[in-house]
Amino acid sequence: MKAVITVIGKDKTGIIFGVTSVLAENDVNIMDINQTIMQEFFTMIMLVDLKGMKGGFEELKKKLEKKAEELKVTIRIQHEDIFNCMHEV
Amino acid sequence: MLNNRNILETINMIEKENLDIRTITMGISLLDCCDSDGEKARQKIYDKITTLAKDLVKVGEQIELEYGIPIIHKRISVTPIALVAGCSSDTNYVEYAKVLDKAAKAVGVNFIGGFSALVHKGYTKGDRILIDSIPEALACTDLVCSSVNVGTSKAGINMDAVAQMGRIFKETAYLTREADSIGCAKLVVFANAVDDNPFMAGAFHGVGEADCIINVGVSGPGVVKKALENVRGERFDVVAETIKKTAFKITRAGQLVANEAAKRLNVPFGIVDLSLAPTPAVGDSVARILEEIGLEVCGCHGTTAALAMLNDAVKKGGIMASSNVGGLSGAFIPVSEDEGMIAAVECGALNLEKLEAMTCVCSVGLDMIAIPGDTHESTIAAIIADEAAIGVINNKTTAVRIIPVYGKGLGEKAVFGGLLGEAPIMAVSKFSSLDFASRGGRIPAPVHSFKN
């Protein structure tokens, strides 16, 4: 299963490191990564593959949420199909 | 390939514009639970519901977690109980409502619908007992919803049932008087009721349906409103196109959730209902969409046309997005459940007459409308007859969910809380419909129903 991770918040150093380290620890492979500053907000969108992931989806989501608190950003992880279904005919 | 703009658009819809899946409703046939011994029938009902729906809430929550889209309610609809209980020798069906309530609580769903009777052409013994049991059943249960179909385009309108439902609303209001007559919020009278409606209070599992299915109702008035904010001042063609595209996206999310839920529960997918269902929350209102189209307040002249266009555009976008569309599919206009509708009634822009006109062009009908508690039962029956006539003549579903709030009058409010919201009490005609409602009999089927 592939998922989209979005990270949005006030820009500062170490956001990408913080998020990707959680992913690496859980054997989540990053397939695509895109980062930009939109209206002063750090916005990062990642496509990840959860196939070889350690533990379950809920566990990963909780770890990312914990990291989000530390970094003072919001992190969402959602199955990619929710985006595919809405934007592709 | 996904682009970032699309991803952020979906996230904004969910986070800021209240995009959600209103309900995953599991339809369960209880036809195989019939028994001449009522006690045995009820045990079979309880066992079947708690077996088939045992994972419904868990699966709903899993999907919510993985896809990041809220699923507000998980519900169950069952075969109209009049058909099942009618096989027993019981003379009161309140116990059936209690067992539905108990089963719903055991599996953790928000509502269970199907304490229902279909009497559009006439009553069976079971129908008669069920309807007589409605007030007490709704007063002594929490999650059970009830509906009665009193007319169809093929059969005409059963005016005996219409008159009786006027009385039933009054009795239900009285028995639940401690909570602003909330029992009536769980009771709906239909013309042309549909078999696969996932929305309450009118959901029941029709007899032509499979043993168990998953139906999904989407929501998303806030998303449509936001999309229209970006086309202010444009011509109607642009407005319609914008609604259509937005409805497509909303429905696609519903279809995805429906497929996923069906797969995980190992139950066939039934339909997606395209209705734009509002909630009392700010930013989740159908009335505010109509105002965005250019009306000062919902209810002023132009409201019916705006709603007609909205309803049509939602269907056009939604039909393309789903493999099976069903249920009521249109815009809902409940008063108490829509913040904009409440405001429109309070400022005097929206009255019962205008709402009736609006029901001619959208799904459902007079929905969640509070009226004075001293309204005569014949007036309520006449309101039902008017709505049923609109449905029967125009080949569409219409419904009445009206609350004669016991002990309250004009200028006061009924407060239900939660998704049911609150309703300012609206005026009804002060002139009598007593002789009309007392006639009984049937209004024959309209001429255009004879198509064979």
Interface residues (C-beta under 8 A of the other chain):
Chain A: V4 T6 N34 T36 T43 I45 L47 F57 E58 K61 R76 I77 Q78 H79 E80 D81 I82 F83 N84 C85 M86 H87 V89
Chain B: L2 N4 N6 I7 L8 E9 T10 I11 L65 E66 Y67 G68 I69 K249 R252 A253 Q255 L256 M320
